[in-house]
Amino acid sequence: MAMASRDDPLINAFASELKGRRQAIGISQEELAHRAQVNRTYVAKLELGQNQPTLTTLSRLAAGLSMGLVELIEGTLKRRPKETTRQP
């Protein structure tokens, strides 16, 4: 359970995806935490982009949201801002 950088676009995209999916199915942070077998404050920190989950936790969160891990990751990647390429 590593600390995340608040300015990391991928972490922010995951935070937004997690919160959006949770709200879309109408469950509380507490309910998601129960389903994913994690602490509610950890879910809150994930949704704020303050922490980043392990692969095991990602899998548990996806299951708690009644979705597949790939679907959760794909949703995150869609929310991530497009990276600009620098010209030499």
ABEGO torsion letter per residue (X at the ends): XBBBBAABAAAAAAAAAAAAAAAAAGBBAAAAAAAAGBBAAAAAAAAAGABBBBAAAAAAAAAAAGBBAAAAAAAAAAABBBBBBBBX
